[in-house]
Amino acid sequence: MKNCIYVVLLLFFFSSCDSFLEEYSQDLTYAKTASDLDELLIGDGYMKITENSVIGLGSTDGYYFPWIHVMDDDITQVETGGNADGSAFTALANFYLWAEYPYMQEGEEVSDGDWKRLYKHISSLNVILSKTETINDQPEEIERIKGECYFLRGVYYFYLANIYAKPYSKSTASTDLGVPLKTTEYIEDVYFQRNTLEETYDRIVDDLTTAARLLKGKEHKTVYRAGFHAAHAFLSRVYLYMEEYEKVLLSVDTVLQGGYALLDYNERLALVNPEQGGTISKEVSVTYKDSPETIFSQGGNCFASSTGGMMSMYNFSVSEDLLKMFNREPGNDLRFGSWLGVYKDPNNPSYWVEKLADEREDGVVSSECLVRLPEILLNKAEALAMLSREDEVMNVIEELRSKRMKQDTYVALDRRTGEKLIELIRDERRRELCFEGHRWFDLRRYAVNTKYPYTKKIIHDQYFYSSTTWTREYLGSYELKEYNSEPAYVIPIPRSVIEFNKGNMVDNATRPQREMFKRF
């Protein structure tokens, strides 16, 4: 092992083998103050928001894992112009169709940019944390910087675990493989192996708990930076995945003391009914930086554009399965109209996601790494239900729904119990948090839930849209089977990482070659 500490973060070393956990360094020899470290944290610790982000594989400068939105049951392929191999669909097709190795494009393997840059962030955070031990000025600022580093490292390991490992299951976490953990800033002359999922989640919890302790009482200037309540909010999410329901409630209660409030959609929305071909007034948005609901956001929004609408993801539309969710409960759900734009081509109608874009400067929040108050309330409702505190659950659900339903037609729900109550919570979660990076992870964890397991098949259709004839042709469909009979709920470890570590890095189960079939 080489115990030399690299005090550099700016010059990146990539071996010819695209080595795993490359040491990222940036010349930290000049970093003499807390302000110097804070600049480095902003530049290398947080997810980037680039001006010209594109949907593409292998990129370390575009959106973070945008393909997370195209594997679940909330989206379908559609082409609103141009060719069926438009940019977004070309890049994401192998994820949408759950291909054997999704990092292929036009017959060529593309590098996994997300694995690389998430570990790049982690490596940078490790170096910054090391450097905080050598700078003695502004101890309160140094403590805040350390807290943000621990928060971000825990968040990044959470995403790595939920992308490249199985969902957390109490009965198998001690043997299921997680992801490699590295918390030191120096180069280790070893081949890396995967830690267990239990070890991975222990690291996530420890980092977020440490972050909460260090950030308590520190000034929090913007939702684009980690804070005390963000740490507890993310902890409530992690504990929910781990089925540690009492701990969920403790973190939730801490967040609820943070002064956040639900946005009343009745007061916020200027709505024209999408079903009648109208559009949404983009003078307002229901998800934006300064919303009283927003707790934390980092990274870009792959659904946003300079003019609103689904520009980067224009090859995809909201699925019929999700649209039907808004007709299951009485009350005229205002969420339905608040984030849908309509493309009224009679041959190719589609619904665009306009949920996360705000027209005002710097108002956009992330489509992958966003934490809002409604999630915290739904985490609380789910934890209470799993603990059989059912009478309390309905109060939480009604608190949320009363701000989402049209007031003059609002009807409170009948009391639910048992599995029916869990179904309601999961449905509310799907309606409220769609296109915020939750649904794919939720489907995975529902499948291994101890008390109320749930799995489903997903079918994705593929089309070709001709810009010459302005018609859409159905090509066929692909099916993702239920979780217990299907390995494609886990993304493969990058081949370059497997090869570089010479058999020490175990890959995930081989995904099948999927056959197209005709369903209509």
Residue, then its C-alpha position, 0 to 999 in steps of 0.5 A: m500500500k502506498n501511504c503517500i497522501y496526494v494533495v492534488l485534486l485538479l490533475f486527473f490520472f487515467s490509466s490506459c486500462d481506464s483503471f478503477l477508483e483512479e486517484y483524482s487530484q487537484d493541487l491542494t498545496y495552495a489550499k491554506t484556508a477554509s474558503d479555499l477548501d469551500e471552492l474546491l468542494i463546490g467545484d469537485g464535490y457537488m454534482k455539476i449543472t452544465e449549460n449545454s447538458v445533453i442526453g448521452l452515454g459515456s459523458t462526464d459532463g452531461y446529466y447524471f444517470p438520466w436513464i433512471h427515468v426510462m426503465d420503469d412504468d412511468i414512461t413510454q417511447v414516443e417521437t414528436g418529430g424527426n426520426a425514431d432514433g432521435s438523440a435521447f432515444t438513441a442514447l437511452a434505448n438499451f436502458y428503455l429496452w433492458a438490454e443485456y449490456p445497456y452501455m452499447q450504442e450503434g454496436e460500440e461499447v460506451s464507457d459508463g460515465d456515471w460510475k466514473r464520475l460518482y467515484k470521482h466525486i467520492s475521491s475528491l471528497n476524501v482528499i478534501l476531508s483529509k485536508t480539513e485536518t491540516i487547516n486550523d482557521q475558521p473551525e466552524e467553517i471547517e466543520r461545515i465543510k466536513g459535514e457537507c463532504y460526509f453528506l455528499r459521500g453518503v448520497y453518492y454511495f446510496y446511488l451507487a448501491n441502488i444502481y449497481a447492487k440489489p435492493y437492500s434486504k435485511s435477510t440477505a444484506s450481509t451476503d449480497l454484494g454492494v459496491p467498493l468502498k473507499t474512504t481514504e485519500y491515498i492510493e492503495d496498491v491493491y485490486f478492489q473488491r465489492n463490499t457487502l450491501e450491509e457494509t455499504y449501507d452502514r457506510i451510508v448511514d455513518d456518513l449521513t449521521t456524521a454530516a447531521r452532527l457536523l451541520k447542526g446549527k450551521e448557517h444554510k444559505t441555499v438548497y443547492r448546498a447540504g444542510f442539517h435538515a437535508a442530512h436527516a431528510f436523506l437519512s429518512r430515505v435510507y432508513l426506509y429502504m432498510e426497513e428501520y421504521e422507528k429511525v425513519l420517524l426520528s429523522v422525519d420529526t427532525v426535518l419537520q422542525g425545519g420550517y418547511a411547508l407544503l405548497d398549496y396547488n390551489e393557490r399556485l397553479a394557473l391551469v388549463n385542462p390538458e385533456q382539452g388540448g390546453t397548456i400549462s401557464k409557465e409563469v408558475s411551477v410547482t417544483y422550484k428552488d425557492s419553494p417552501e417544500t424544497i430541502f435540497s437539490q443538486g445536478g441538472n434537470c433532464f426534463a427542462s429546456s430554455t422554453g419549458g417542455m420535454m426538450s432533452m427527453y422529447n423521445f419519451s412520453v408519460s405512460e398511460d399506466l401513470l396517467k390512469m393513476f390520477n383517476r383512481e381517487p376522487g378530488n380532481d388531482l391538481r398534480f395531473g395538470s401541474w406538470l404535463g404539457v400536451y403535444k396534440d398530433p392526432n397521429n402521435p399524441s403525447y404528454w410532456v413532463e414539465k414538472l421540474a422546470d421553473e422559468r425564473e433564473d436559477g429556479v430549476v431543481s434536479s430530476e435525479c437528486l432532489v429532496r422535498l417535504p412531500e417525500i418526507l411526509l410519505n416516508k413518515a406515512e409508510a413507516l407508520a403503516m409498517l409499524s401498524r400505527e394506521d390511524e396516524v397514517m391517514n392524517v399524514i396522507e390527508e395533510l398532503r392531499s389537501k394541498r393537491m386536490k381542487q378545493d371545491t370538489y375535494v373529498a377526504l378518503d375513507r379509512r384504509t388498513g393493512e395492504k390497502l393502506i400500503e397500496l394507497i401510500r405507494d400510489e401517492r408516492r408515485r403520483e407525487l414524486c414521479f420523474e424525481g428519480h424515485r420510481w425505479f428504486d421504489l419498484r426494486r425495494y417493494a419487491v423485497n419488502t418484508k411485510y408487504p412485498y410487491t412486484k409487477k411486469i413492465i412492458h415497453d413499446q417501441y415505435f418508429y416515427s416518420s418525419t416524411t409521412w408524419t405517422r408513427e409505426y409500432l415496431g414491437s414490445y419488450e417485457l421486464k419480468e417480475y423482480n424475483s425472476e429477472p436480473a435486469y433490475v441491477i445495472p452491470i458493473p462496467r466491463s472495464v472495471i471488471e477487467f482492470n481488477k482481474g477477477n477480484m471484482v464480481d459482476n452482477a448476474t448476466r442479463p438476458q438477451r430480450e426478444m421483441f414481441k407483438r402485443f397489438 
